[in-house]
Amino acid sequence: MEDAVDFRDLARVPQIVAESNGTLTEPQVRWWIFNASSNGLMECGAIVKVGRSVLLSRAGLNRWLSVQCRQAEAR
């Protein structure tokens, strides 16, 4: 059985961008989503698809960003 999804943790792209206070841009986040299968975003549980809607899990996105930061530091 899959982990339960907390709907309070989910947001659409514009909402995530607005909450980032200028750190993220909508095209940037949409690019990440478009490439989710190759960049690890899907594996971190950041993407939740409901019908045609794509929602982001704030917790999953934070996990993914942490992994990206660790990988950048290792280079």
C-alpha positions in Angstrom: 0.0 0.0 0.0 1.3 3.5 -0.9 1.9 6.2 1.6 -1.1 8.4 2.4 -1.1 11.8 0.7 -1.8 14.8 2.9 -3.8 17.2 0.7 -2.6 20.1 2.9 0.9 19.4 1.6 -0.1 19.7 -2.1 0.0 22.8 -4.2 -0.1 23.8 -7.9 3.0 25.3 -9.5 1.9 28.9 -9.2 1.3 28.5 -5.5 4.7 26.9 -5.0 6.4 29.7 -6.9 4.5 32.4 -4.9 5.5 30.8 -1.6 9.2 30.8 -2.7 9.3 34.6 -2.4 11.2 34.9 -5.7 13.5 32.0 -5.3 11.8 29.8 -7.9 10.2 30.8 -11.2 7.3 29.1 -12.9 9.2 28.1 -16.0 11.9 26.6 -13.8 9.5 24.5 -11.8 7.6 23.4 -14.9 11.0 22.3 -16.5 11.7 20.3 -13.4 8.3 18.6 -13.7 8.7 18.0 -17.5 12.0 16.2 -16.7 10.9 14.5 -13.5 11.6 11.0 -14.6 15.3 11.8 -15.3 16.1 14.3 -12.6 14.8 12.3 -9.6 11.8 14.6 -8.8 9.4 11.7 -9.3 11.4 9.3 -7.0 11.4 11.9 -4.2 7.6 11.8 -4.2 7.3 15.4 -5.2 4.8 14.9 -8.0 1.2 13.8 -7.5 -1.0 13.4 -10.6 -4.7 13.6 -10.2 -6.4 13.2 -13.5 -4.8 15.8 -15.8 -3.7 17.9 -12.8 -0.1 17.9 -11.6 0.3 18.8 -8.0 3.5 19.2 -6.0 4.2 17.9 -2.6 6.0 20.5 -0.6 7.7 17.8 1.5 8.8 15.9 -1.6 10.0 19.0 -3.3 12.1 19.9 -0.2 13.6 16.4 -0.2 14.5 16.7 -3.8 16.0 20.1 -3.4 18.1 18.8 -0.4 19.4 16.0 -2.6 20.3 18.4 -5.4 22.2 20.6 -2.9 24.2 17.6 -1.6 25.0 16.5 -5.1 26.2 20.0 -6.0 28.4 20.2 -2.9 30.0 16.8 -3.8 31.1 18.1 -7.2 
